[in-house]
Amino acid sequence: MKKLLLCIFVIALTAVIAFPQSWQVVKQQSIEFQTNDGYFLDANTGWLIGDDGEVWKTVNGGQDWTIVRAADGSGIDWNNVQFYDADTGYACADKGYIFKTVDGGLNWTMVGDTANYKNTLKDVAVVTADIVYFAGNDWTLLKTDNGGSTYTVQGDSATFQGVDLDGGIDFYDANNGVVLADGSGGMTWYTHDGGTNWNFVSVGPLFPVGLSSSRIYDVAVGPNSTVVIGAYHYCVFVSTDGGETYTRSGDFDYGYEYFGSVSVIDAQTFFIGGTDGHVIKTVDGGTNWDTLYVGSGQKVRFIHFVDADNGYVFSYYGQWFKTTDGGVNFTPLLEWPQMSFWGLALPTDNKIVLTAYNGGEMTISEDGGLTWSYPNNYATGCHESIYECEFIDENNGMFAGAYGTLSKTVDGGASWSHLDNSFDGTTHTFNALHYWNIDTVYVGGYSGNIWRSTDGGTTWDENDYGSGTIYDIWPISATKIIASAGSGKIYISDTTGGTFSFVEAHDYGSMSMRAVEFRGDVGIIPASSGHIYRTTIADWDTLKEVFTDPDGDDLYDVEFVTDSIVFVVGEAGKIYKSTDAGLTWTAEASPADNVLDKVRYRNNKVWAIGKDGIILKCDLTRIPISIAEAKVDANEDFVPDLLGETVTIQGVITTPNYTSGTSYYLQDATAGISLYTSSFASALNIGDEIKVSGEIAQYKGLTEITPASETDVTVLSTGNDFDTTLVTIPDFGESIESQLVQLNNVWLVDPTAWPSEGSNANLDITDGTDTLTMRIDKDTDLDGWLNPPSGTFNVIGIVGQYTSSTPPNDGYQMTPRFRSDFFGYGITITIAAE
């Protein structure tokens, strides 16, 4: 009974205090500001504008930014900005608002005539300090020639056919300009007389046959009557007569892509940026085009070059770049961008790989998260969302994502090769990816598609099993695979009849079953609206709801640390932890309120990633846990759950050193453990309280902590007292292994077997009912004892273990430390013959 109570105590203690830790922010977005537009006067001086009239300025080429106008909370979003010189600039905004500065952006005055003109203004063209044009919704085109004191309406509804003039406006001089409508039809208008007359020209007929749209998105003008338009399907139209006629220039794309920002330097040099981070350049007026690789697949918000060498590309999610060599190289302007991370893989103990939403970016840390590469898509060659990334070993991995994105690496992520599949060129998405081994891998996604490859991704068995979007896949065994899906669906593998397929196991309603993971016998599935489901291998087709987030926030991912400890993450920075294999859950103190999309564990560190560039870490290595937690064995297989993991514990040394290296025992209030390494010798003394970090190991059934270096062992204090637990022989077992204990009223079965000096020995001791092995170690003063204890005695010692059994549930020993551990002896006991 006493042994049972001790076991219950350890398990209960683990459930209460398992893994004290704190989450820290490793990386997050450098800024929260989202720019709507910007303008650079020269290579150093530029302005950015955003919602609620927020304005930023740089005077050193984007190295530093100053907020010259804070967001005013008005709900009036500024849409476009342009400067005439270092002092005078104009910005147009929602509801007809126009703002002007005459001191380089430090102060802004609202100069719009909102009493008469209330339509949202989308674009501005500054010709002089006083002559400015504004274009916007409902064919609005305004001109001021007195710096915003008054405005005149250009044209009328008939002139502009009643459409929104929201595709851009630009003037080369006071007389020559072009304005666009970004609706279908490729509608443009030009003027050669300062806006007195506007002439309609459609570039719609110039779009190649078979394209789905003829929308145009931006215009820029240059010398020699040069006009350049960026359009849908990556089409470019060039005019050399001020917009009267156009020719299509360069390649095009049948996909849903477009160029949305144009910068013209002269009649020969143009830069254009668009969706998927696609940036092109010509230096011969559009006869030939080169692709510039910015490093991001995020959509270009605006592009602005001040000359043929110096330019800026501002893309969504804080992907801001600068070039000083005409686009050969680009440098990020922010320390860390704002994109969401969705893919998280841990190929080695120190390598972490993250992939991003919407732009194909990847960031890698090679030093356990101390430093990170700036997120870019140079290695991935991808410009789509990468939802999953997984490695089977340090070299071989895959990622999967939107638009049939599926790629493989064999060099640890240094380079990636696209894997051909039937989703290529479609809008279909892969959301799930999981290896079983280096050859067998599963992917899933659009409309119930679950695919299997048995040759490492070269070919795929492509099948769909219903309408639910597959969000995650987990192989429990080679033939037992479970997939979580949208619309509350769970799919399980079916090998009936010798074929391999999946069937819908259950439909749990409208929520999305976002992830699935098994460890030991238990599986956990987090879902939308804060639901957490639990199942077991025996009942894998049936889920039991065990928790619901009180706020109803979606939960996105799950990761086991041990058979009993598991984490779930989700919206609003939610982090939940279970210490009883998912039966109950508690909220962790999260340092972020961002959406957390993924959580992974390796090398005693838990990582969580998500929106706004957030990377969180919970480092279990250097945060002391109790010895009972370090030795926890939730599945009762007599092997510690954390075997091979690195932990940090604190305890008091209870023994001398047993080897020329380091071999001590220490204990805390919860348990004892062996401290062992042959790599170095630690000079420790009984009563030293130490903190030690090391790998949990097991030798002949004895659980050990093995530090890697001397710096992993720190003496916190000396001369500490510690408890000795009074036990009986039947108590010897896993629950008191490595603790200092006392046995009373026992005697040697064979007193003559005491070892001579320099020899070890295993002696039997008994209490008359039970017998136990007592280990005499030659590294103590016990070997060669001329007058060892006789008769009954009391003895203090460590509970050791030495066994080759599977499971290792026997071989427990009493290990006294020195002669003074024996006392109260000298009485001879005679056992009467039966």
N, C-alpha and C positions, 0 to 999 in steps of 0.2 A: 504493500500500500504506500509506503514511504517513497519508493521509486516512482510510482504513478503520480503522486502529488508533485514531486520535483519536476517531472516532465510537463505536467499541466502548468506549473508555475513558469517554466521557460517559454512555453508556447504563448501563454497569456501575456507575458512581458514583451515578447516580440510583437504581438499584435498591437500593443499600446504604444511602444516607443520605436518601432522599426525605422531605421535610417533617419535620424535627425539630420536635416539638411537645409540649405537655403538656396533659392534660385537667384542667379545673377544675370544681368543683361550683359552679354558679350559684345553684341553689335546691334545697332538700330539706326534708323534713318538719321542722316546728319541734320536735316531740316524737315519741317512739315509743309512748308510753302509749296504750292502748286502754281507754276507760272502759266498764264494764258497766252502771253506774247512778250516779245522783247525787241530791243533795238540797240545796235552798237554804232556809235559815232565813229569810232576808230578801234584799233586793236586793243585798247585799254579801257575805254569808257563805254559803259553800257547800262541799260535799265531793263528791269523785268516788272511786269504788272500781273496782278491776280485778282481773285475775288475780293469783293468789299473794298476795292481801291487800294490794296496793298501794293507798295512799290519798293523794289530793291535796286541798289545801284552799286556798281563796281568802278574803280578807277585804276585797277591794276590787273586787268585782263582776267577777272573772275577768280583771282586768288582769294580775295576777301569781298564780302558783300555787306552793305549797310542798308538797314530798313529805313528809308527816308520818308515813307508814309505808311503808317500802320493800318491794318484792316480796320475799317470804321464801323463794321456791323450793319451797314445800311442795306445790305442785300443787293446793292448795285454792283454788278461785276464788270470790271474793265476788260475789254475785249482786244483792243489793238492800240499800239503806241508807236509814235515816230517823232524824231527830233530833227530840227533844222540845223542847230548848232549846239554847242556845249551848254547853252542856257535855255533855249526855247524849244519846248516840245508839247505835243498834244496827245491825248488819249481819248478814245471813244468808248462808250459803255452802254449798258442796258437803259431802256426807257428814254432814249434821246439825250442822255447825259454826255457832256463833253467837258474835259478837264484840260487846263493849260498851266504850264510852269514857265517861268522866266528866270529861274535861278538854278537850273540844272537838276530839277526834280525835288529840291528840298521842300518847296511849297507848291501846292496845286490849287487852282481856282476853278470852280465850276462855271463855264462860260456857255453852256448849251442853252438853247431857247426851248426849254421843255414845255413852255406854255403852248407853243405852236407845233413842236416836233417831238413826238413821244415814242416813236418807234425805236426799237433796239438798233444801235449802230454797230456794225461789225468790223469796219475797216476804215483807216485814215491814210491819206496821202498828203504829206507836208511838202509844199512846193517852195514857199519862202516863209519867213517868220510870220507873215500875215495871210498868205494865200494857202488855204487848206481845204481839202475835200473829205467828206465823210459819206460812206455808203452803208446801207442797212436794209432792214426788212421793209416789205411793202413798197418796193421801188423807190425807197428813200435815197436821195442823193443831194447832199447839201454842200454849199460852197461859201466860205467866208474869205473876203479879201481885205479884212481889217482886223485880223487877229482874234476873231470870235466875238466882236461887238455885235455884228448882224450876220444873217445868213440868207442866201437865196436858194430856192429849189431849182435843181437842174432837171430839165425835161418834165415829163408827166407820165401818168399811168400808161398812156398809149405808146410813148417813146420806149418805155421799158417793159411793155407788155404785162404790166401788173405783177411782176415777179419780185422776189426778194433779191436785192443786190448784195449778196453775201458771199460771193466767190473771190473777193479781193478787188482792190483798186490801186493803181499806181500811176504816177506822172513822172516824165523825164524832165520836163520844163513847164513853164506856165501855160503852154498851149497844148501839149501832147500827152494824152493819158488814155487809159483803158480801164473799164470796169466790167466785172463778171457777175453772173448769177450761177450759183452752184447746183441748180436743179437740172433735171434732164434736158438735153437738147444742145448743150455746149454754147450757151448764149453769151455773147460778148458785145460790147459797145465801145467805140473809140471816138475821141474828139481831137481835132487839130486846131481848135480855136478857143481853147480855155474853157470849154464846157458850154459854149453857146449852142452848139449842135452836137448831138450824139448819134452815131451811125451804128446800126445793128449788123453784126456778122456772126454766123453760127459756125462753130467748128465741129458740130455734130456729125456732118457727113464725112468728116475726115477720120473718124474712128474706124478701125478695121471691122469688116463684116464678121458677125458672130459674137461680138462683145455684148454684154448684158446692160451696159449703162454708158451714157455719154455725158456724165457729170464732170464739171471742171471746178478746181478748188483754190487755185491761187495764181496770181499774175505778178510779174515784175518787168519793168521796162528799163532800157539802157540807151546808150548813144546810138546814133545812126538808125533811129527809128526801130530799134530792136525791142520786141515784145516776146516774152516766154510765158507759157501757161502750163501748169501742172494739172493732170487730169486723172480720171479713173482708169484702171487697168494699166497703170504706169505709163500712160500715154503722155507725150510732150508735144506741144505745138509751138512753132516759132514763126514770128512775123518779122520781116525786115522793112516793112513800110508803115509802121506805127499802128498795126492792128487791122489794116484793110484786108489783107490776105494772110493765110497761114499754111504751113506745111507741117505734116507730122514728122517728128524726128525721133530716131532711136527705136528700141524694141518696145514691146508691149506684153501684157500678161492677161491670160483669160480668167485669172482668179479675181477675188474681191479685194484688190489692192489699189492704192492710188497715191499720187504725189500731191501733197498738201501744202508745200512751202517752196518758194522759188527765190533765188538770189542771183541777180545779174550784175556782173562786175563791169563788163564791156561788151562789145558786139560779138566777141568770140568766147568769152568765159562765163559759163553759167554753172550754178550749183543747185540741185533740186533734192528735196527730202520727202519721205512719205512713210507709209505703213511698213511694218516689219523692219523698221530702222534702215530702210533702203535709201541710200544716198548716192547720187551719180554726179558726174562732172564732165564738162566738155571744154576744150580750149580751142575749138575750131568752129564755133557757131552751131554746134549740133550735128556736124557730120559724123563725128565719132564720140562715143561716151565711155567713160571709165566708172566702174563701181568703186566707191570708197567704203572701207570697212571701219565703221565707227566703233564697233564692239558691243552693240546692243541691238536686239530685234524689237525694242519698244518703238511705238509709233512716234515719228518726229513731230513735235509740237510746232517748232519753227526753226528755220535755218537762216543764218545771216552771216555773210562774208563781207568784210570791209575792203578787201583787196584780193588778189589772186592767191595769197598765202594765208592770210589770217582770217579765220572764220570760227563760227560757233554753231553747234547743233544741240538743240534742247529737245529732248525726248520725254515721253511720259515717265512717271515714277522716279523722277530725280536723276535720270540718266542725262547729265549735262556734260558736254565735251567741247574741247577747244583744239584747233589745229593751227600751227604756225608754218606749215610746209605744204599748204594747198591740199590737205586731206590725206597725205601719205601716212601720217601718224596722228592719233587723237589722244588727248589727255583728259581724264575725268576731272571735273571741277569740284565735285563733292567727295568728301572722305568716304561716304557710304550712301547708296541710293535708297529709294523708297519702295522698290518692288516687293512683291510677296514671294517668299520662298515656299515651295511645295514639296520638292524632292529632297530627301535626306538619307545619306548612306555613310557608313563607317567601315571602310575597307580594311583599315588596320587600327591598332590601338591609338595612333596619333594622327591618322588621316581622316578628315571629315570633308564630304562632298555635298554641296547644296545646289539645287537647280531652281530656276525661277519661273514665275508665271508670266506669260505673254511675250517674253523676249528671248527665250533660249539661253539665258545667261547661266553661268556656272561659277561658283566660287569654291576654292579648295584651301583648307588649312592642312599643312604638313606637320605641324608641331603641337597637336592637341588643342587647337583653338586659340593659341597665343597670337598668331598672325594669320591674315586671310588675303588671298588674292582678290583684287577688285572684280566684282561680278561682271563677266563679259561672255560673249558667245563666240570668241575666236576658236576655241577648241571644239565646241559642240557643232559649229556650222549650222546652228538651228536658230530660227527666229520665231518659233512658236512656244506656247506654254509647255513646260516639261513638268508633268505632274508626279512622276515617280522616277526614282533613281535607286538602283540596288547593285551591290557587288557580291559575288559569290566567293571571291578571294581578293587579295591585294591588287591583282592585275585585271581580272575579268569582271566586267559590269555592263549594265544596260540602263538606258533611260527611255521613258515613254511619255507621250503627251498628245497634244492637239494635232488635228489634220494628219493623222497617220504617222506622227513622229515616233520613230522607233530606231534607236541607234545602239551600237555596241563598242566597247573599248577592250583592248587586250593589253594595254600598257598603263593601267592605273588611272585612266582619265586624261592622259596627255593628248590623245587624239581619239576621235570617234568616227565610226563608219555607219552610214545609214543602212538599215535593213529593209529591203524591198518588201512591201506587203500590199494587200488589196485596199487598204485605207488611204494609200498615197493619193494625193490629188482630190481627196474628198474632205468634207467637214467632220468626218468621224474622228472620235477621240479615244485614246487609250488612257484610262485612269488607274489601272492596276497592273502591277508587275511583281512577280515573285519567282525566285529560283528554287528548284528542288535540289539540283546539283548542277555542275558546270555545263551539262548537256541539256538537261530538262528544265524548261522555264515556261511560265504561264504569263499571259497578258490578258487583260479584259477591259471592256469599256462600253462603247456605244451599243445600245439596244440588245443587251444580253449576250454580247460577243465574248466568248472565252476561248482563247487560242492556246495551243500547246506546241512547243518546239522540242524535239528530242536531239537536235544537232546544234545546240547553242545559239539558235536564232536564225540559222541560215534558211530553213524552211519552216512553215507553220501549218498545223492542222487548224483551219479556220472554221469555227462554228458559232452560230448564235442560238440562244436557248430561251428567247422571250423578249419582252420589251423593256425590262428593267435595266438601267444603266449599271454596269459593274463598277464598283468602287474599290474593292480589294479582293485579293485571293490569298488563301493560306493552305499550302500542302501540309496536311497532318502526317501523311505517309505517302509512299509512292503512288498509291491508288486511292487515297482518301483525301480529297481536296474540297475545301469549302470556299464559297465566294459570297460576299455581301454586296447588295445592290440597292438601287432606288426603289421607291414604291413599296418599301418594307419587305423586299424579297431576299430570300436566302437560297442559294443554289448549292447542291452537293453532287459530287462525282458519282457516276453509276457505271459499274463494270459488268452489269448483267449481260450474259450471252457472249462474253469475251470482248466486247467493244468498250471504248472509253468515251463517255459522254457525261453531260450534266443534266440534272432534273431540278425543277423548282421544289424545294423542300417545304417552304412555308411562306405565307404572305402575312406580314405583321402590320399592315396598314399603309398609311401614306408617307411615313417618315423614310428618310434615306438611311440605309445601314452603311455607315461610312467606312468602317474598317473592321478587320477581324484578325485575331492572333491567338494561337494556342501555346501553352507551356505546360509540360507535364500532362495532366488529365483535363485541364481547364481551358476553355475558350472564352474570350471577351469580345463583344461587339458593341462599340459606341455608335450612336445614331443621332439624327437631327432631333431638335426639341429637347435635348438633354437626356435622352434615354441611354441607359447602359444595360446590355443583355449579357447573360452568362449561360454557358452550356458546358457539357463534358463530352469526351470522346464517345462514350457509350450512347449518349443521347444527342449526338451532334446535329441532328435534324430538328431539334426542339430547343427553343430559347426561353429563358426565364428572365423577366425584367427585375433587376436588383436595385436600380437607382434612377432617379430623375432629377436633373438640375432644377433647383427651385425657380430660376429665372427663365427656364425653357430655352437656354442657349444651346445652339448646335454643338455637338461633340464630334471631333474629326478623326482622331487617331488613338491608338493604344499600343503600349509597349510593356512587356514583362521585364523585370529585373531579376527576379528569382521565381520559383514556383509559386510563391505566396505574395510577392510584392509586384504591383503593376500600376502603371500610370495611364491616365487618359487626359487629352488636351482638347481645347475647342475655342469657341467664340469668347470674346471679352477677356482674353488671357486666362481662361479657366484651366486649372490643373487639378485633377483629382487623383488620389492615391488610395489603393487598397493594400492592406497587409495580410489579408486572409484569402488570397486568390480570388478576389472579386466579389466576395459575399457582402462586404460593407465598404463604403467609400467616404473619405474625408477630403475637404478642400485644402489645397496647398496655398500658401501665401505667394501670390504671383506678383512679380515686379512690373508686369505689363498688362495693358488692357487690350492689346492687339489680338486679332484672330490668330490662334496657333493651329497650324495645319498638320504638323508632323511631330512625332516624338520617337527618339531612338536611344538605345543604351549600349554602351561598350566601355570596357576599361574603367569601370566604376564611375562613369559619368553619364548622366542623362541629359540629352540635348532636345530642345524644342525650338521650332522655327515657325515663322508665319508672316503676317502682313507687315508692311512698312519696314522691311529689311531686318526684322527682329530675329535675333539668335539668343536663346536662353540656355544656361548651363546649370545643372545641379551636380556639383562635384562631390561625390561621396568618398573620394580618396583621402582627403585631408580633414574631413569632418569626422571626429571620433564617433564611433558607434559602440554600443555595448558589446562585450565579448559574446554574450548570448546571441546577439544579432549576427555577429560575424560567423557564428557556428550554426546558425539556424538550419534546421532540417525539416522543412514543412511536410515533405512527402514521406518522412520516416524511413528513408532507405539507408540510413547510417552513413551518408555522404553529405557533407555540408552543401547547401544550395549555392553558396558563393565560391565553390571550388574553382580556382583559377582566376578569381577576381581580386582586385587590389582594394584593401580597406585600411582604415585607420582606427586603432583602438587605444584605450588608456587602461593601465592597470598597475598593480604593485608586484614587483619581483618577489617570488616566494622561495626560490632555490638558488644554490650556487650554480656556476657554469659547469656543465657536464662534459664539455669537449674543449679542444684547442681553438675551435671557432666560436660560435655563439649557440648555446643550448641552455635556455632557461625556461622556467614556467612563470606565468604571471596570472593574476586574477583580479576581477573587479567584483562588484556586488552581485553580478548576475551569473558569472561562470569563470572558468579558467581555460587557459590555452597554452600550448607549447610555442616558444619563440625559438626558431632554429634557422641557422644558415651556416654553411661551411665557407662562405666567401670572405668573411672577416670576423674578427673577435671584438666583442663589446665588453668593456670593463664595467659591469653592473654589479650592484650589491643588493642583498636581501633588504627589502624595505624601500628600495628606489621606486618611486612612481614614474613610469615612463609613458611616452606616447610613441607608438610605432606604426608605420605604414608598411604594408607588405602584402604579398599574394597569399590567399588562403590555399593551403596544400593539405594533403593527407598522406601519411606514411604508416603502413601497417595498421590502418584504422585510426591512428592518432591524428587529430586535426592540429595543424600548425599554421603559424603566420611566419612568412619568410620575407624579410626586408631585402631590398635590392642593394642598398649601400648603407654605410655608417650614418649618413645624414638622415636616414629614415628612422633612426632611433634617437629619441630626445629624452633626457632625464628632466623631469619637471620638479621633483622634490626628493628628499632623502629621509630615511628614518621613519617611514610610515608603518603603522600597525596594520595588520590584516587578520581576518578571521580564519579559524580552523574549525571545520564542520565535523561534528561527531556523527559517525555513520556505523553501520554494521556491514558485514560481508555481503549480504544480499543486495545492499544498496549500490554496489559497484556496477557501473554501467555508463552509458553515454551522457546521462544528465549531470554527472559529477566528474566527468573526465577532465583531467589536468587541474582539478582543484586540490587544495591542501586540506587533508581530512585526518581524523583521528579514529583509530580502532582501539577498543578496550578489551582486556581479558581474552587475548589470543595467545597461541604458543606455536612453536616450530614443530612441524610433524617429524622432521629429522634434524635435530640440532647438530649432528656431525657433518651436515652438508654445507656448513658455513664456508665461504670461499677463502682461499689463501690470498695473500697480498698480490695485487696485480691481476686478479681474476674477477670476472663477473659471475653471478649465479642467480638462478631462479629457484627460490625456496618456497615450499608450501607452508602456509600458516592456517590455523583452524581455530574456531571458537567452540569446537566439539560437535557442531552440527554442519557447518558449511566450511569449505576450504577455499583458499585464495592464494594466488601466486604473489610472492613478495620478491621484488627485483633488488638485488644488491649490485650497485654500480661501482666499478673499480675506480671511477673518477671521484669517488667520495672517500671518507676516512673509514668506511665500513669494512672493506675487504681486508683480510688479515687481522681481524679483531680477535685477540687471543681469548678474551672472556666475553663472548657474545651473550645476549640475553638468554636466560634459561627459565624454565617454568612459564607461568603466564606473565604477560607484559602488556603494556599499552604502547602504541606506536603512532607516530605522526608521519605522514608522507604524502606524496603526490599520487593521484589516481592516473596511472599510465595505461597504455594499451599497446599490444603487439599481437597482430593476427594476420593471417593470410586468407581468412574466410571471406566468402561472398554471400550475403552482405557482411561487412566487418562489424559484427555485433557480439564478439566475444574477445577473449584475450586480455581482459582488464587486470591490472596489477597494482599492488601497493608498492610505492617507491620511496623509502625513507631517504633523507638527505644526509644525515650524519648521526653519530652515535647518540647525541643528546636527544634524538627523536624517540629513543626507547626509554621508558621509565616504568616504575611500578612493577619491576620484575624480580624474580628470585624465589617465587613460590612454585614448588613442584606439584603438578597435578597428576594424579593416578586415575586412569580410566579402568574401571572394573570390567573384567571379561564377561561377555554375555553367556 
